[in-house]
Amino acid sequence: MSRGEESIGERKAKVLIKLRGYKLIKKEKHKDAVSYIIGLPKEKEKAIVWCIPGETTVGVASLNRLQKVMKEVKIERGIIVTEGRYTHAVKQGAKKKKIELLPKTFPVFDLFEHALVPKHEILTSEERQQLLAQYKVQPYQLPQIEASDPAVKAIGAKPGDVLRIIRKSPTAGEHLAYRYVVE
């Protein structure tokens, strides 16, 4: 890779920041990683996106390195982006430490720019209550969508969230569908 060229992990980080509506505060290069300090507008807090380029397997050492950087900059949430896979120990440790592990299948491009992929949005708690009251249903009674769905991963929805999916329709103009995110 030549100087100035981005790694796949860095491109994934940029797509992640764009799709989830995060605000980039600062980008920093470390000897074995690239970090992006971002603002999370909805939660009104900061997080760090930790890119590990060229790594085939991410182990506990990488997780501990991120944890150390998070303590130094006083940030409680982290996201690891890599082109490789995660060890079992990392998957277990990340949950306890408020670190999200972005799967290696995360797209390197904005999948919502494709003509066949409709817009997905996470409902706010007020919108969710209004929707459930309007249709007199519980969330689990809505059609389901898996948390592993690429669009769900891209927008950062978690199991228990309700999504609004907006499709363009030649007859209706826009068609709204709602989905309950499940594990």
C-alpha positions in Angstrom: 0.0 0.0 0.0 1.5 3.3 -1.0 1.5 6.4 1.1 -1.7 8.3 1.1 -3.7 5.3 0.1 -6.5 4.2 2.5 -6.8 0.7 3.8 -10.1 -1.2 3.5 -10.6 -0.8 7.2 -10.2 3.0 6.9 -12.8 3.1 4.1 -15.2 1.0 6.2 -14.7 3.5 9.1 -15.6 6.4 6.8 -18.7 4.6 5.6 -19.7 3.7 9.2 -19.3 7.4 10.3 -21.4 8.6 7.3 -24.2 6.0 7.6 -24.7 6.3 11.3 -24.6 10.1 11.2 -21.6 10.5 13.5 -19.5 13.7 13.6 -15.8 13.2 13.0 -13.8 15.2 15.6 -10.3 13.9 15.1 -8.3 11.4 13.1 -5.0 10.1 14.4 -2.5 7.6 13.1 -0.9 5.2 15.5 1.9 2.7 14.7 -0.4 -0.2 14.3 -3.8 1.4 13.9 -5.8 4.5 12.9 -8.2 6.1 15.4 -11.2 8.3 14.7 -12.7 10.2 17.6 -16.4 10.7 16.8 -19.4 12.5 18.4 -22.6 10.5 18.7 -25.3 13.1 18.3 -28.2 11.0 19.6 -26.4 9.8 22.8 -24.6 13.2 23.2 -21.3 11.4 24.0 -18.1 10.5 22.2 -16.7 7.2 20.9 -13.5 6.0 19.3 -13.4 4.0 16.0 -10.3 1.9 16.0 -9.1 0.7 12.6 -6.6 -2.2 12.5 -5.4 -2.5 8.9 -3.9 -5.7 7.5 -4.7 -7.7 10.6 -6.0 -11.2 9.9 -7.0 -12.1 13.5 -7.8 -9.5 16.2 -6.7 -10.8 19.6 -6.9 -9.6 23.2 -3.8 -7.5 22.8 -5.6 -5.2 20.2 -8.6 -5.0 22.5 -6.4 -4.0 25.5 -4.6 -1.4 23.3 -7.9 0.2 22.4 -9.0 0.1 26.0 -5.7 2.0 27.0 -6.3 4.7 24.4 -10.0 5.0 25.5 -8.8 5.6 29.1 -6.2 8.2 28.0 -8.8 10.3 26.0 -11.6 9.6 28.6 -14.0 7.9 26.2 -16.2 5.1 27.3 -17.4 3.6 23.9 -15.4 2.0 21.1 -15.8 0.4 17.7 -13.2 -1.9 16.2 -12.9 -2.1 12.4 -10.8 -4.7 10.8 -10.5 -6.8 7.7 -9.9 -10.0 9.7 -11.8 -12.0 12.2 -12.1 -11.7 16.0 -11.0 -14.4 18.5 -13.5 -15.8 20.9 -11.9 -14.0 23.9 -12.2 -10.7 22.1 -15.9 -11.3 21.4 -16.5 -12.1 25.0 -14.4 -9.2 26.4 -15.8 -6.5 24.0 -19.4 -6.9 25.3 -18.2 -6.1 28.9 -16.1 -3.2 27.8 -18.7 -1.2 25.7 -16.8 -2.0 22.5 -18.6 -2.9 19.3 -16.9 -5.3 16.9 -17.7 -4.4 13.3 -17.9 -7.6 11.3 -15.5 -8.1 8.4 -18.5 -8.3 6.1 -19.4 -4.6 6.8 -19.5 -2.9 3.4 -16.8 -0.7 2.1 -19.4 1.4 0.3 -22.7 3.1 1.1 -25.2 0.3 0.5 -28.1 2.7 0.6 -26.9 4.3 -2.6 -28.0 1.1 -4.4 -31.3 1.4 -6.3 -32.7 -1.8 -4.6 -31.8 -1.0 -1.0 -34.5 1.1 0.7 -33.8 3.7 3.4 -33.7 2.3 7.0 -34.2 4.5 10.1 -34.3 3.7 13.8 -37.4 5.0 15.4 -37.0 7.3 18.4 -38.8 6.2 21.7 -41.6 8.6 21.1 -42.1 7.4 17.5 -42.0 3.8 18.7 -44.7 4.4 21.4 -46.9 6.2 18.9 -46.5 3.4 16.3 -47.3 0.7 18.8 -50.3 2.6 20.2 -51.6 3.3 16.7 -51.6 -0.3 15.6 -52.3 -1.7 19.2 -49.4 -4.2 19.0 -46.4 -5.2 21.0 -43.0 -4.8 19.3 -42.5 -8.6 18.9 -45.8 -8.7 16.9 -44.2 -6.6 14.1 -42.4 -8.3 11.2 -38.9 -9.1 12.3 -35.4 -8.3 10.8 -32.2 -9.9 12.1 -29.5 -7.8 13.7 -27.1 -9.4 11.3 -28.8 -7.9 8.3 -26.2 -5.6 6.5 -28.6 -2.6 6.5 -29.2 -3.1 10.3 -25.5 -3.3 11.0 -24.8 -0.3 8.8 -27.2 2.0 10.8 -26.2 0.6 14.2 -29.6 -0.9 15.2 -29.6 -3.3 18.2 -32.0 -6.1 19.0 -35.2 -4.5 20.5 -35.1 -1.5 18.2 -37.9 -0.8 15.7 -36.9 0.3 12.2 -38.8 2.3 9.6 -38.1 1.2 6.1 -39.0 3.7 3.3 -39.3 2.2 -0.2 -40.0 4.2 -3.3 -43.2 3.0 -4.9 -44.5 3.8 -8.5 -48.1 3.8 -7.3 -47.9 5.0 -3.6 -45.0 7.4 -3.9 -43.5 6.0 -0.7 -44.3 2.8 1.1 -43.5 2.6 4.9 -42.8 -0.7 6.6 -41.8 -1.3 10.2 -39.5 -4.1 11.4 -38.6 -5.3 14.9 -34.8 -6.1 15.2 -34.1 -9.5 16.7 -30.9 -11.4 17.5 
